[in-house]
Amino acid sequence: MAYSSFEELEVWRRSCDLTVRIYDELRSCRDYGLRDQMTRAAVSIASNIAEGAERDSKAEFIRYLHIAKGSAAELRTQIYIACRVGILSEQEQDQIADELKRISSMIHGLIKSIKRTS
């Protein structure tokens, strides 16, 4: 898991891409409460990966990765709700949920990798 900056982490790049997609999908959403919650959760994933990577200890990095993973689960829940109330289509729900599952899996793998090198 050698890297010199969080920008090199694929999981961070994918999280940023997903955040942009969330903003695009919700651009015309008039449910401002749910839209705000969803965009905040999306931003939180990449932000916590970056913040943890810049901390001075592996333990802190792992802690922030767990927070990022929690935000991914939070956003997945909100995606399901957004579909049920008609804000997202089932196809959009499935695509975004699948990407969130991949991101969560990548975060989990990164946590395991950091623990192995401790």
Secondary structure, DSSP 8 states (H G I E B T S, - for coil): ---SSGGG-HHHHHHHHHHHHHHHHTTT---HHHHHHHHHHHHHHHHHHHHHHTSSSHHHHHHHHHHHHHHHHHHHHHHHHHHHTTSS-HHHHHHHHHHHHHHHHHHHHHHHHHHHT-
